[in-house]
Amino acid sequence: MQDSTTLTAEVRDLPPQSGWRVVETTGQMSVACPCGLNTGFIPAPDAARIAQDHLEHPQAPRV
């Protein structure tokens, strides 16, 4: 299986402006990979580091 990490930013809703939805990021991200890695929401700098480390040092294949 090819590791392929996906980072997802957490956002929260703000009051609408002129009828448009407004969101802002919380500074948290999650990292997921088809191999089963899923960190849940963690601080963005940690998520970026984990995603990079995961791609550079893939884990042994699962049985």
Phi and psi in degrees as GROMACS dihedral restraints (atoms count N, CA, C in turn):
[ dihedral_restraints ]
;  ai    aj    ak    al  type     phi  dphi    fc
    3     4     5     6     1   -85.6    20    10
    4     5     6     7     1   123.6    20    10
    6     7     8     9     1   -70.4    20    10
    7     8     9    10     1   136.9    20    10
    9    10    11    12     1  -150.9    20    10
   10    11    12    13     1    98.1    20    10
   12    13    14    15     1   -79.9    20    10
   13    14    15    16     1   146.8    20    10
   15    16    17    18     1  -124.9    20    10
   16    17    18    19     1   126.3    20    10
   18    19    20    21     1  -102.4    20    10
   19    20    21    22     1   132.9    20    10
   21    22    23    24     1  -124.3    20    10
   22    23    24    25     1   123.7    20    10
   24    25    26    27     1   -81.9    20    10
   25    26    27    28     1   139.3    20    10
   27    28    29    30     1   -83.2    20    10
   28    29    30    31     1   134.8    20    10
   30    31    32    33     1  -126.6    20    10
   31    32    33    34     1   156.0    20    10
   33    34    35    36     1  -128.2    20    10
   34    35    36    37     1   148.7    20    10
   36    37    38    39     1   -77.1    20    10
   37    38    39    40     1   141.1    20    10
   39    40    41    42     1  -111.8    20    10
   40    41    42    43     1   168.9    20    10
   42    43    44    45     1   -59.3    20    10
   43    44    45    46     1   140.7    20    10
   45    46    47    48     1   -61.2    20    10
   46    47    48    49     1   151.1    20    10
   48    49    50    51     1  -124.8    20    10
   49    50    51    52     1   120.5    20    10
   51    52    53    54     1    54.6    20    10
   52    53    54    55     1    35.8    20    10
   54    55    56    57     1    83.9    20    10
   55    56    57    58     1    -1.8    20    10
   57    58    59    60     1   -99.6    20    10
   58    59    60    61     1   143.3    20    10
   60    61    62    63     1   -69.5    20    10
   61    62    63    64     1   139.0    20    10
   63    64    65    66     1  -126.6    20    10
   64    65    66    67     1   132.1    20    10
   66    67    68    69     1  -131.1    20    10
   67    68    69    70     1   160.5    20    10
   69    70    71    72     1  -138.8    20    10
   70    71    72    73     1   151.9    20    10
   72    73    74    75     1   -78.1    20    10
   73    74    75    76     1   152.3    20    10
   75    76    77    78     1   -97.0    20    10
   76    77    78    79     1    -8.7    20    10
   78    79    80    81     1    89.5    20    10
   79    80    81    82     1     5.1    20    10
   81    82    83    84     1  -112.6    20    10
   82    83    84    85     1   148.2    20    10
   84    85    86    87     1  -140.5    20    10
   85    86    87    88     1   158.8    20    10
   87    88    89    90     1  -117.3    20    10
   88    89    90    91     1   152.5    20    10
   90    91    92    93     1  -119.0    20    10
   91    92    93    94     1   129.7    20    10
   93    94    95    96     1  -133.0    20    10
   94    95    96    97     1   152.0    20    10
   96    97    98    99     1  -145.8    20    10
   97    98    99   100     1   146.2    20    10
   99   100   101   102     1   -57.5    20    10
  100   101   102   103     1   -19.8    20    10
  102   103   104   105     1   -72.7    20    10
  103   104   105   106     1   -10.7    20    10
  105   106   107   108     1   119.4    20    10
  106   107   108   109     1   -10.3    20    10
  108   109   110   111     1   -63.7    20    10
  109   110   111   112     1   128.7    20    10
  111   112   113   114     1  -154.2    20    10
  112   113   114   115     1   108.8    20    10
  114   115   116   117     1   -84.7    20    10
  115   116   117   118     1   -17.5    20    10
  117   118   119   120     1    72.0    20    10
  118   119   120   121     1  -178.7    20    10
  120   121   122   123     1   -77.9    20    10
  121   122   123   124     1   124.8    20    10
  123   124   125   126     1  -135.0    20    10
  124   125   126   127     1   167.2    20    10
  126   127   128   129     1   -55.6    20    10
  127   128   129   130     1   138.7    20    10
  129   130   131   132     1   -53.3    20    10
  130   131   132   133     1   -44.5    20    10
  132   133   134   135     1   -61.7    20    10
  133   134   135   136     1   -36.2    20    10
  135   136   137   138     1   -67.7    20    10
  136   137   138   139     1   -40.3    20    10
  138   139   140   141     1   -62.4    20    10
  139   140   141   142     1   -43.8    20    10
  141   142   143   144     1   -62.5    20    10
  142   143   144   145     1   -41.2    20    10
  144   145   146   147     1   -66.3    20    10
  145   146   147   148     1   -44.2    20    10
  147   148   149   150     1   -64.1    20    10
  148   149   150   151     1   -42.4    20    10
  150   151   152   153     1   -61.3    20    10
  151   152   153   154     1   -45.6    20    10
  153   154   155   156     1   -64.3    20    10
  154   155   156   157     1   -46.6    20    10
  156   157   158   159     1   -60.3    20    10
  157   158   159   160     1   -40.0    20    10
  159   160   161   162     1   -63.5    20    10
  160   161   162   163     1   -39.8    20    10
  162   163   164   165     1   -73.1    20    10
  163   164   165   166     1   -33.9    20    10
  165   166   167   168     1   -77.8    20    10
  166   167   168   169     1   -28.0    20    10
  168   169   170   171     1  -132.5    20    10
  169   170   171   172     1    71.3    20    10
  171   172   173   174     1   -61.6    20    10
  172   173   174   175     1   149.3    20    10
  174   175   176   177     1   -78.4    20    10
  175   176   177   178     1   163.5    20    10
  177   178   179   180     1   -62.7    20    10
  178   179   180   181     1   148.9    20    10
  180   181   182   183     1   -56.6    20    10
  181   182   183   184     1   144.8    20    10
  183   184   185   186     1   -84.0    20    10
  184   185   186   187     1   145.8    20    10
